[in-house]
Amino acid sequence: MNGTPRRIDSTTDRAAAAQLLGCSPAQVGYCPRCQGLSRRYGPQAEVICRACRAAEAAYTDGPAR
C-alpha cells in the first residue's frame, strides 16, 4: 500500500467505516465532495474526507519541479 488515503465507499457498513476511522458509528457521515464516508461529527470531525483532502493537497502543491 502506498500510504495514500482511500475513499470509504458510501455502501460500506457504518460500523465497519467507524472501525476504519477510529470513531463511533454515530460520528460517521458523508463527505460533501465525493459522498464517501468520513468522520463528520463529534470531536476531531473532518468535514472533507481524508482522500479528498489528500487530492486537494496534491493539486495545490502541484508537481515537483
N, C-alpha and C positions, 0 to 999 in steps of 0.2 A: 504494500500500500504506500502511496506517495505522500501521505500527510495532508492532502487537500481535503477540506471538509466536503462531505457529500450531502446532497439534499435527502431529507427523510420524506418519502412519498406520503401523500395525504391519506392513502388507503391503509397505511400502517396502523396497527392497533395502538391506541393512546398509551396503554400500559407499557408496551414494548418501546415506543418512542420516548416515554418518560425515563425508562431504564437507560436508553442511549444518551439522553440529555442530562441525566443526573438530577431529575426533579420529580415531583409528583404528577400523576396524570391530570390533576386539576389545573396545573400550570401550563399544559401543552395547548398550543393554538396554531393557527395558520400564518405563515409568512405572507405578507401582503404582495410581495413581488412574484414569488414562484408557487404559492399555495402549498408548499411543503410544510412539514410540522416543525415547530420551534418552541423554545421556552418563552412563551408570550406573556405570562402573568407571574406575579409574585416577586420575591427578591431575586435580583440578578436577571431580570427579564430581558429578553433580546427581541426587539420588535422585528428586526430583519434576521433571517436565519443565518447560520454560520457560512453556508455555501454561498449565499447572495453577498454577504459581507466580503468573503474572500474574492469573489468575482469582481466586486466593485473595487477592492484594493488593487487587484491585478490590473484593472482597467485604468485606475487613477495613476498608479505608479508607471504604467507603460512598459514597453520592452527595454531591457538594459542596452545601453549604447556604449 
